[in-house]
Amino acid sequence: MTTKCEICKEKIEQTFLEKINGTFFGKGKNKKAVCSNCQKKHKDKLKEMI
C-alpha cells in the first residue's frame, strides 16, 4: 500500500511494519496522511485539517 502526502503529493516512506514516516490527521473516513517534512513547514494548514 502506498500512501501519498495530502499537501505535497509525494510518496510517504514506510518502515518495515508498514508504518508511515508522518501522521494521519482527521477522524473516521476523513483521515489524511501528511509527511514529516510538510508537518514542519505547514503547521497552519494542519490546524485547518483537524
Order of alpha helices (4+ residues) and beta strands (2+ residues): beta-beta-alpha-alpha
